[in-house]
Amino acid sequence: SSVVPAENVDMVSLDNNDGIKKQLTPPAEEGNDQKVEDAPNEEKKGAGDASLPQGDESSSKQEDPEETTEGKPKEESTSSGETKTETESGENKNDESKSENGGGSDSDEKKDNPDEENPDTSEKQTKPETEDNESGEDGENQKKFESDDSEKKSSDDDTEGKGVKDDKETKTGNEDTETKTDEKEITETNVDVQAEEKESQPKNETSGDLSPPGAQLELLNETIAQNGSFSTQATESKNEKEAQKGSGDQTDYKWTLCNTTAGPDYIPCLDNVQAIQSLKSTKHYEHRERHCPDSPPTCLVPLPEGYKRPIEWPKSREKIWYTNVPHTKLAEYKGHQNWVKVTGEYLTFPGGGTQFKHGALHYIDFIQESVSDIAWGKRSRVVLDVGCGVASFGGFLFDRDVITMSLAPKDEHEAQVQFALERGIPAISAVMGTTRLPFPGRVFDIVHCARCRVPWHIEGGKLLLELNRVLRPGGFFVWSATPVYQKKTEDVEIWKAMSELTKKMCWELISINKDTLNGVGVATYKKPASNECYTNRSKQEPPICPDSDDPNASWKVPLQACMHTAPEDKTQRGSQWPEQWPARLEKPPYWLSSSQTGVYGKAAPEDFSADYEHWKRVVTKSYLKGLGINWGSVRNVMDMRAVYGGFAAALREMKVWVMNVVPIDSPDTLAIIYERGLFGIYHDWCESFSTYPRSYDLLHADHLFSKLKQRCNLTAVIAEVDRVLRPEGKLIVRDDAETIRQVEGMVKAMKWEVRMTYSKQNEGLLSVQKSIWRPEEVETLTYAIA
């Protein structure tokens, strides 16, 4: 079976705001030999895109009249309304000849459209210039993002908070003309034919289908991807909760508004008040760990009053809208330490935090000057920042081509992680408590802790041993806390205890320096790359973990005060350092063997490469140009079912970061994602994700929901998607036709704008944009009421 699906896609029409359907010619690369990927010319519904009052955040759409003109799609239709293609005769050609140009047949070629070459104009390609001409029959339920008078008066920064009209307005003019997969309205054409597997297969000329007959089977193979040689996280951990069952067969969806103590900031698995109050102990931060409700909520989380479109990256790193995260306690508590300040209608981040009052970049460069082997953005690419505060460290490491998984407990100082995500910086709500962190073993190049206040040395060093589990052999632990550079009695005692513990763990203290400008000290430890020190210890404490203890098993697995040995077999992961960045992104990891079967059935290295080529084509030829997404407004992205991380890798040149989620019942490929210089997390989508509401600009779900509805309540999953996604955020779903219809029905009931939908031969794609609509009917979640 094939690694990457070939796809047959129907040509569908674009609904303009005037109700007139227009045919779109697909975007093309230079020359006429490029294939269109995943039907960028599918039906674009509700092109009016949730009318937005003008401001800085949409300046990319408004400032350049020439760009706006260029962004209009070129239409070329036959008298019957069918979009013309370059070759319509269905002649037979060898697909292999085109494999290097995107893996399609010549017959799939569409009319070249030079006007769509610039991805920055993609939003304009699907939107008419006039956005306020929709009728507003549901207007009584509408809200608008508030826009302060001061914004309207000032230029540049103050225009960033323009309000958003509810997507409901766009629905009225469009829903009646939405095109489904009606065979009368669409012309069959083929997109993204993967040529590698089909050179021996003839094209189906009799049906007018230009793809090989096996193409649909390949796509189906993806939907039922084998595990190959990879076990699943659920199997490894063996501690996940019994999945919630749900029918998912509902056709009439009536949403309610969640009533909880946490209100607009509700995180179901972290705000289960009933479960937290029943805990026997909170000594190990049990009250900050996940306690999911028995039945996941199916209601929608309310918006904070006055919510505005988030400020775009990189300006968001310096300031965010106060109304989006209206928390003043952190500013009051940490204001003198240069973390965050209230500046008018903004929360600003003037310096970088307690550790780097004179700038995070100075602190980052000081670390590398202290230990040259750190080599930011080359040897060191993926970092874990524990107790991240407002994540300025991770935010500025982007300037050194480094990605950082920042974590902090929920509400330790009130909404630190929420601030980080609003700033456009990766972060999750998590705690070093009683269970392992949701990451594989030996994946982080560096672990950083600056004043993180974690008691590493207590209880046999159990928490520091958890960092040892996730740190690569040969990786660094960068510790910048008061015990390193202050001489108070408590600090001296902690330093002594840490020195003893790290020596027993065979960590080498390779540098201890004081940053005189920032007035902090940094101790850098190196984890051994071999087992020599472990075996030569006079006393085996901490003990070596038994062979039966899988270092990759981490989903709800209790912490153990033991160490895993370094791999000695040169073909094992962790026995060598990964390729330097960025080479590691594209090359299959050295430890992937041809004797292993990949997720899609090929030999693992070939599986990896083909997956990457597939997603490069999909992203370049479809997602960037054909979905009407203004990628300038996209920063925080989540791939809800990531496999090898090919989707994230294909977005490398974009100003985005991607949280790669590997579901616990999917093949455990998360270590591969880390090996290529990306990051991610294990998760069970039958439960809530550990993030604040309105965290992500775009969610990508590739053949996820059809699997989930077999064991989860799909309505609850879509409610979680709504919770995680920001208003105006985008959801891209690739799945079987039945699931696409179900999801489409659910999001329509939430007044989301359906930008594109198609299905053919049981496969489909759906692109939708979240509205700001909230239900009027309230549902009280008693377990979430304090």
N, C-alpha and C positions, 0 to 999 in steps of 0.2 A: 504494500500500500504506500501511498505517497505521503510525504511530509507535509506539503503545503497544498491547500485546495486550489483546484481550478474552479472558476465560478462562472456560471451563466447568469446573465443579468438582463432584466427587461428594461427597455427604454421607456421612460415615463416622462410626464410633462411637468412643467413648472407653473404653479399657480401664482399669477401676479395679484396684486392687491385689488385690481379692478375686476378680478374674477376670470380674466382671460388666461387660458392655459397656453404656455409657450414651451416649445421644445428647446432643450439645451443641447448644444454640441459639447462633447466632452473635452476637457482640457488635454493638451498634448505637450510633449516636450519638443525640443528642437527637432526639425525634420518631420517626416511623415511616417516614420517606422516605429513610433512608440505606441505602446498599448495603453488603453485607459484601464485604470485599476478599480475594481469594485464599484463600478457604475457611479462615477461622479455626476453623471447626468440623470440620476434617478429623480423621482418626483420631489420637488422642493415645495413643501407646503407652508402656507402662512408666511410668505417671504417677508412680510412686514416686520418681523423680528422685534416684537415687544417694544414699541415706540419709546425711544429714549430722549429725554431733554438733552440738549447738546452741552458738551463740556469736554474737559481734557481727556476723559477716559474713552471718548469715541472720536478723538481728534484724527485718528488714523482714517476714519471714514469721512471726515468732513473738511479737513484743512486743504487738501489738494484737489482742486476741481478737475485737473487733468487725470489724476489717478482715479477719481470717481468715474469719469467717462470711460477710462480704459477698463474699469472693472466690470462693465456690463457685458454679459455673455453674448457672443455672436450667435444668432439664430439662423438656421438654414433648414427649412422644412420642405417636404414635398407637399403637393396639394392635398394629400390625404392626411397631413399632419405628422408624417413619420420623418424622424431625423435621418438625413442621408448619412451613409457611411462611405468611406473611401472605396471599399471593395464590397459589393453586394452579391457577387456571383457565387460566392461560396466555393471558390476554386480550392483544390487540394494543394497544400504546400507542406513541406516538412517543418513541423513545429520547432524542431531542434535548432533550425537556423536562426530562430528569433530568441532563443532562451537567454542570451546574454543581454538582450534589450528589454527584458522585463517578463520573459516567459509567456508570450502569447503568440498567436498565429497572426500572419499578415491579414487574415480576413477579419480580425477583430479591430482593425485599425479604424479610427473615427476621423472625421474631418478635423484638420488641424485648426486650432483656435489660438492665435498668438495673443489675443487679448487676455487670456487667462493664465499667462505664464507666471505672473507674480503672485505668490501665495498671500502677500500682504493685502491684496485686493480681493481676496476670496469672499469676505463678508459682503462686499458690494456686489459681487456677482449674483447673489441670490436675493438681494433686497432692492426694491424700487427706491428711487431717491426720495419720494414723499412717503413718510412713515405714519402720518397722522390722519390718513383718510379712511381708517377703518370705522365701521359703526360700532357703537358701544352698548349693545343691548343688555349686557351684563354689568353695566357700569355701576349699579348700586353696590356691587360686591367688590368693586375695584379699590386697590390701594395704589399709591405712587411712592416711589423712593423720594424722600424729601430733599429739597434743594434749598439751602439757606440763601438768604438775600445777599450775604457777603460773597458767596460764590459768584453770583451773577455779576457783581460789581467788579470783581478782580479778574486778573488774567492768569494764564499758566496754571499754577498749582490750585488756585481756588476754583477752577472750572472742573476739577476732577470729580466732584461729587454730584454730578447731574443725576436727577432722579430717574426712576424707571416706571413707565406705565405698565400696568398689568397686561400680561400676554392675552388675557381674555379678549381684549379689544381686537387682537389680530385674528382670533378664532372665528368671529362672526362672519367676516368677509371671506373666510377661506374654507371653513369646515364643509360647507355645502358643495364645494367644488373639489374636495380632496379626491385624488385618484388612488384607488387601491390597486390591486394586482389584476384588474379586469383585463382580460385578453383583448377586448374590443378597443381598449384605449392605449395599448402598449405594443411596441414593435420588438420582436425578439432580437436580441443582439447578445454578444458574448463579451465578457470582460475578464481580464486577469486569468488567462489560460496558462497554467503552469506547463511549460513545454518539456521540462526535463524528463517527465515520466511517460510522455505520450508520442515519442517520435515514431513509434511503430503503429499508432492507431490512426485510421483514416477519419476525416471529418464527416459529419452526418449531413450529407448534402440534401437528402430527400426531405428532411424536416425543416430545412432552412437554418438549422442550428450549426454554427460554424465551429463549435468546439468539439473535441473528441468525445465519443460516447461515454467514456469513463470519467469525464470531468465531474459530473454530479456525484458519482460514487466517491471520488476523492474528497469532495466537500463533505459528504456524509461521513467519510472516514475521520475528518477532523472533528465532527460533532461527537463522534464516539471514540475519541482518541484513546489508543491503548496506553497503558502505563509504561510499556517498554520495560527497560531494566530498572525503572525507578519505582520505589515503594512510595506510599503516600504518607503525609505527616500524620494522618489519623491512625494509620497502622503502626507507625513508629511510636507515637506517643501513647496510644491506647487509653487515654484518659478523657477524651472529649465527651461532652454530654450527649445523651441520646437525642438525635435530631428531632426537631418539631415537625410534625406532619401537617400538611395543609393541602387543600384540594387544588387551589389555583385555577379552578374552573369557572370562577365567577365571571359574569359578563356585565353586570350592572354594578359599578363601583361607586360607593358613597363614602367619601372621606370625612373624617372628623378631625378636630383640633385637639392636640394633647394638652391636658391640664396637669402640670407637675410643678413641684417646688422649684425645680431648676429653670422652668420656663423656656425661654428661647435658647438656652445653653444645654438643654437636656441631652445626656448621653445615657441611653438605657442601661448598659451594663456597668456603668460607673455611678449612676444615680439611683440605684435600687435601695431606697431608704429602708424599706422593710428588711431586706437581707442584711444590710450593714448594721442595723440596730440589733439584729439577732446574733451578731458575731460574739464568740466567747472571748476573743482577744483581738486587740489592734496593735500589739507589741511589734509585730513585723509588717506593719502597714497593710494589714489585711483589708482595712476599710478603704484603701486606695486601689485595691485589686478589682478584677472583673467579677461582678455578681449579676449575671444576666437573669432577667425575669423568665419564669417558666414558659410564658407565651410572649414572643416578641411583639412590641406594639405595632398596631396598624394605623395609628393616627399620625397626623402631621405636626411637626414642631412649629410653634409660632415664630414670627420674625420679631427682632427687636424694633421698638418704635423708632422711626426715622432712619431705617436701614438704607444705605446708599451703595451704589456700585463701588466695589473696592478699588482703591488706587492701584494703578498698574505698576508692575516691576519695571525698572529698579527703584522708582520713587517710593514704592511701598516699604522698602527696607528702612527708610528714614522716617516715614510717618504713615499713619493709618487713620481712618475716620473714627472719632470717638463714639459716634452713634452705633457703629457696627459691633463694637466690643465695649459697651459702656461700663467699664470697671475702673474705679478710681483707687481702690485699696492698694493695688500694686504700685501705682504711681506715687501714692502717699508714702508707702512703706519703703520704696526703693528710689524715690526721686533724688535723694541726696547722693545716691551711688551711681547716678548717670545711666540708669537702666531705661526709664521711660518717664516722660513728663506730659502733662496736659497743657497743650498750647492751643488755646482757642477751641476750634472744632476738631482739632487733631490730637492724637496721641503721638508724640515724637520720641525718637530713640537717638538722642544726641551723641552718645559716645559709644558704648558697647557693653557696659555693665561694670560690676564691681571689679572684675579682673582686668579690664582694659579701659580705664577711664580716658585714656589718650588715644583710643582707637583700636578696634579689633585687628586691623591689618598689621599694625605695629606688633601686637602680641603674637599674631600668627607667624610673622617673619622672625620674631625673636625665638620662637620654638625651633624653627628650622636652623637658625644660626647656632643654636645650642646643640642640635643633633643634625648634622648635614644629611645623614642617611634617610631622614624623613622625606626629603625631596617631594614637597607638595605637588600634586598634579602629575607626578611621574611614577615614583615607587608607591607613594601614598595617595590613594584615590578615594577610598570609602572609609568614613569615620563614624564612630558612635560617640555621641556627646551625652553623657549622663548628668542629669540635673541641669538641664540646658538653660534655665532661666527663660529669657525672651529670645534665645537662639541667635544672638548676634554673631557668635563664633561660627556657627554653621552658615549664617547668612553671608558673611564676608569670605568664607572659604570658597564660595563660588568664584571669587576673583582669582583664586589659585587653581581653578579647574578641579575642585574637590567637592564631593557630595557628602553630606552629613546627615545621619539619622539622629535627630535630637529627641530626647525623651525627658519628661518630667511628670510628677504625679499631678492628677487633676486637683486644682484649687489649693495647692500648697501655698502659693502666694496670690491666688485668684487669677486664673485664666492665662498663665504664662504660655502654655502651648497654643491657646487660642490666639494670643498676640502674634506668636511666631507664624502660624498659618496665615493669618490676615496679612502679615508682612510678605508672604510669598516664600516662606522658609519651611523646609520639611520638618515635621515634628509629630510625635504621637504622645498620647497620655498613657504613661506606664510607670511602674514603680519597681524598684529592686525590693521585692517582698519575699514571698514564700515559694514562688514558682519561677521556672526559667523564663527568660525573655523570649519572645516569639521569633527567634532567629536561629538559623542552623549554627553548628559549631564551626569554629575556625574560618570566619568570613570577613571580619573587620580588620583593616590594615592598621588602624590606630583607634584606641579608646581614650577619650578625653574626659577629664573631670575637673572642673574649676569651681571651687567652693561648693561642691555638690552636697556636702554634709551627709554623705553616706558612711555609716560605720563599717568600713571595709574590714576592720581587724577583728571584729567580735565573732563569737560562735564558730571558732575554727576557720575564720576567713571565708565563710560560705558565700558572701556577696562578691568578694574579690575573685573567688574561684569561678563564679558565674561569668565574670569578665574574662577570666582565663579561658573559659570554654568558647566564647565567641571571638576571641582574638586569634589571629593567624599565628602559627609558629613563626617566630622572627618579627612579629609585630610589636608595636610600642604602646605602652600605657603612659599617657601624659597627665600628671597629677599636679594641679596648681591649687593647693588649698593651704589654709593657714598653718597646719603642722609643718609644711615645707619651709616656711620662712618666718614664722613667729615663735617667740620663746615663752609664751604663757605656759603655765604648768600643764594644763590640759593638752595643749598642742605638742609639748615635748613628750608627754606620755603616749599620745597617738603616734607620733613619729617613730618612737622606739618600738611600739607594737607593730607598726607597718614594716619597719626595717626587718624585724625578725620574721614576719610572715612572708614577705617577698623573697627573703633569702631561702626559706624553706620551699618556696614555690619555684626556686631556681630562676627567678626574675633578676636580671642584672641591672643595677642602677648605673646607667651609663652617663648621666648628666644631671647636675643640680646647679641651677643658675638663678640669679636674681635679676629681674628686669627693673633696673633702677628708675626708668621713666614711669612705669606703671606701679612700681613699688610692690611687685609680687614675685614670688619664687616659683620655679617650675622644676619638678623632678621627673625625669624620663626613665622608664624601665623598659627592658626588652625581654620578651618571652623567648625561651630557648627554642631553637629550630630542630634540636635532636633530643634524644633521651638520656644522653650521657650523664647529665647532672642528676636526673631523677634516680637513676640506678646507683649513683655513687653517694647518695645521701646517707648519713649515719643513722638517721631516724626517718622512717617512712611516714612523715606527717607534713602536710596533709597526705592522705593515702592516695594511691593511684586507683582510679575508678576500675571496677571489674570490666572484663571484656564484654559482658552483657549490657553494659550501660552505653547506649547509643548517644554520642554527643550531639547528633542532629535532631534527636527527639526533643521537642520543646513546647508542644501545645499542651498546656496545663500539667506539665511534668514538675513535680516538686524539686526544689533545689537540693543538691547533694554536695557535701563538703569533701569533694575529691577532685583529682585532676586526671584528664585524659592524656595519654601519651601522644607524642608526635608521631605521625606516620613515617615508617621507615622504608616502605616499598615506594620506589620512585614513580610508580604508576598511580599512587594514591593521592587524592587531593590533600594539600597541605604539606606535602613533602618538598615542594618547590614554591618559590614566590611566583605570583602571576606575572605575565608579561607587563611591561611598563604601559601606563596609560599614554595614548589612546589605543595602542595596538591590541590590548586585551579585550577591547570592545568587540572586535570583529573576528578574532581567531578562536576556534574551538579550544576549550581548556585542554591542557596536555593530558589530563587524567580521563578525558572521555575516550573510551576505547571503541574501535570498530566492531569489537565483539559484543558491545552493548547495543541493545535495540532502543532507538529513540522513541519519543512520545508518539510520533506519527508513523513509526514502523520501519524507518530506515536505520542504518548504522548511525549511532549517536552523533559522531562528528558531522556526518553528512546531513543528518536531521537538523542539527544546530544551524549549519550554514544555509540550508534551504529555507528554514524558517526566517532567518534574517533577511535573505533576498526577497522573500515574499512580503514581509512587512515594509521593507524599504519601498517597494513598488506601491503597495496599498497607501502608505502615508504620502508619498510624493505625488502620485497621480490621482488620488481620490480624496484623502482626508484634508490635505492642504489646499486643494483647489476646488473640490467638487461638493463640499458639504455646506458651503456658505458660512464657514466659521471665521471670525476675525481672530486669528491666532495671536494678535498683539494683546488681546484681552485675556489670553489663557496663560496661566502660570502654574497652578497646582493641578496635576494630572494624576489619575489613578487608573491602572490597568487591573481590573477586578479579577482577571484570570490570566496570569502572565506567561505561563509555560517557560520559554527560554528568555523572556525579556526582549524579544525582537521588536515589539511595538515601541518600547521605550528607547531602544538603541536607534531606531529609525528617526526618532525625534531629537537626536543628539544636537543638531545645529540650531534647534529652536530654543528660545529663552524660557524653557519650561523644565520642570523636574517631574519625574514619574515615580509614584509609589507602586511598586510591583507586588501584587497580592497573589500568593500561591495558596489556593484553598486547601484545607487539610485533607480533603478526599480526592485531590488531584495528584498526579505524579509529582514527587518531591524534587523539583528542579530549582529551588530557591538558591542553592549553593552555586549553581551555574550562573544565575543572575548576578550574584556578588562577584564571582570570578571574573566576569567581563566588565567590572567596574561600575555596576549599577547596584541598587539596593531594593529591598522589599521586606515583606513580612508574611508570616503565616496567618491565616484567618479562616474562621468558619462563618460563611455568609448566612447561616441560619441564626446567627447572633449579630448584635450591633457591633460596629467597628469602633475602636477606641480613639475617636476623634470628636471634636466639637461639631455642632451643626454648621453648615455653610463653610466648609473647609476647602472644597475642591471646585475648580472651574470646569473640569471635564472628566467624565467617567467613561471608561471603555470596557464593554462586556462582550467578550468573544465566546459564544457558545457556553455561557455560564448559566443563564436563567433556566434553560431547558433541563439542565442537570439538577439545579437547585429545587425545582418544583416537584421533583420526585421524592424529596425528603423534607422540604421546608414549606412554609406558608409563603407563596410568592407575593401575596399582597404585602406581607410584612417586609419582604426584601425590597420591594419597590418603595415602601414607606421609608426604609433606611436609605435608599438611593436619594430620595427627596431630602432627607435630613442632612446627608453629607454634602449634597450639591448646593452651590450658591444660586440665588436667583439670577436668571439669565445664563446659568451654567448649562453645559451641553452633555447629553448622554448619547453615546454611539453603541448600538446593540447589533451584533451579528449572531443570528441564531436560526432555528428552524421556523418555518412560516407560522405554525400555530402559536409558538411562543411570542413571535413578533406581534401577532395580532393581540395576544393577551396583554403584553406590555403596552402596546399602543392604546388599547382601551383604558388601561389604568391611568396612564399619564394624561390622556385626553380628559379624563374625569377630574384631573388636577389643573385643567386649563393650560397644560403645557402646549407649546407650539410644535407641531409635527413638521419638521423641515424637509424630511425625505423619508419615504418608505417604499420598499418594493419586496416582492417575493416571487420566486420562480422555482419550480420543481422542489418545493419544500425547503428552500433556503431563502433567507432574506436579510435585509439590513434596515435599520431604523435609526434616524438621527432626529433628536428632539431637543428643545430648549425649555428649561424650567421657567415657570412664571412666578410672580410674587403672590398669586392668589392663595388665600388661606380659607379653610372652611369656616362657616359660622357655628355649626354644631360642635359642641365641646364634649370631649370624652375624658373623664378623670381617671388617671391611673393611680389607684390607691396605694400601690406599693412604692410609688415615687413621690408621695406626699409626706413631708416631714411633720 
